[in-house]
Amino acid sequence: MKKVIILLLVSLSPLSAQNSGKIAGRVVDSKTKNPLPMANIVIRGTTFGAASDVEGNYYILNLPPGTYDLTASIVG
């Protein structure tokens, strides 16, 4: 199984009257640093998640403020 590095940029800024935020990052191979497209990123214990694009970038929107554990997986 490949080791995966997830780079996170967490921004939990309020939007209008709502109190929600976003988690964004990039999934890359730990050895080559090449992007990993179509990786699944899931917030443990929730139904929130995303898939990375062809450049390995992903974002998860409309999150309540808090601390989250992310899991990334890829087939292949």
N, C-alpha and C positions, 0 to 999 in steps of 0.2 A: 504494500500500500504506500502510495506517495505521501510524503510529509507536505503539509500545506501551511503556508503562512498567510494569515489574514491581517491586512492593515485596516485599521478602523479609524474613522473620523466621526466622532459622535457630536451631534449638534441637537441639543434639546431646547431650542428657542420657541417661545410661544408664537402661535399663528393666530392673529386676530384675537377673538375672545376664547379660543380653544387653547388648551394646554397640552400640546402634542409635539412630537419631535421626529427625528429621522436618524437612522444609523446608515452610514455609507462606508464603503471600503473597496479593497481590491484583493482578489485571490490570486496568488502566484505560487509557482513551484519553488520549494525551499532551496533547491540546488541551482537550477538554471535561471531562476527569477522570471521565467516566461509566464505570461498570464494563463490562467486556467478557465476557459470559457465553459459555460453550462454547469458550473459547480452549484450545488444547492446549499444555501445558507439559511439556517433555521434558528430561531430564538427558542431555546429549550423551555419546555413547559407551556408553550403558547402555540397559536396557529399562525403566527407571523413568520414570514420568510421571503426569500427571493432567490433568483437564479442569476449567476454572473453573466455578463454579456461577452462578446468576442474578445474584449480587452481585459476581462477578469473583473470588471467593475460591477458593483451591485449597490442597491439602496433599499431600505425598508422604511416606509412612511407611516405617519399617523400613530406613533407610539406614545403611550403615556410616559411621563418622566420616571426614571428608575435605573437600576443596574441590571444588565442582562448578560446571560451566558449564550454565546453563539456556537453553533456546530456547523462545520463545512464538510461536505462530502462530494465525491465525484466518482463516476463509474469509469473504469478503464485502467 
